[in-house]
């Protein structure tokens, strides 16, 4: 699952706490986390692009 957001670090910290995930990768404007490398899906939080339409 990929989520556009204003603060990827903060959102990733929330989901890591709630779902017992751990951060597996950080890069500029992106944080990736998952619970288990073999069984759980990946969750990505991306910085919301300025001017990008949101719903």
C-alpha positions in Angstrom: 0.0 0.0 0.0 1.3 3.5 -0.8 0.1 6.6 1.0 0.7 10.2 0.0 1.1 12.4 3.1 2.7 15.6 4.4 4.9 13.9 6.9 6.0 10.3 5.9 8.2 9.8 9.0 5.3 10.6 11.4 2.8 8.5 9.5 5.3 5.6 9.3 5.9 5.9 13.1 2.2 5.7 13.7 1.7 2.6 11.5 4.8 0.9 12.9 3.3 1.3 16.4 -0.2 0.2 15.5 0.7 -2.8 13.3 4.0 -3.8 14.9 5.8 -2.9 11.6 9.4 -1.8 11.3 11.0 0.8 9.0 13.0 -1.1 6.3 14.0 1.9 4.1 14.2 5.6 4.2 15.0 8.0 1.3 14.2 11.6 0.5 10.4 12.0 1.0 9.8 8.2 1.4 9.6 5.7 4.2 8.9 2.0 3.7 7.9 -0.4 6.5 6.6 -3.9 6.9 6.1 -6.4 9.7 7.7 -9.5 8.2 9.7 -9.6 5.0 8.1 -12.9 3.9 4.5 -12.7 5.0 3.3 -9.1 5.2 2.7 -6.6 2.5 4.8 -3.5 2.2 3.6 -0.1 3.2 5.1 3.1 1.7 4.5 6.7 2.9 5.5 9.4 0.3 5.6 13.1 0.7 2.5 14.8 -0.8 3.5 16.6 -4.0 2.7 20.3 -3.9 0.0 21.1 -6.4 -1.0 17.5 -6.7 -4.8 16.8 -6.5 -5.9 14.8 -3.5 -9.2 13.2 -2.8 
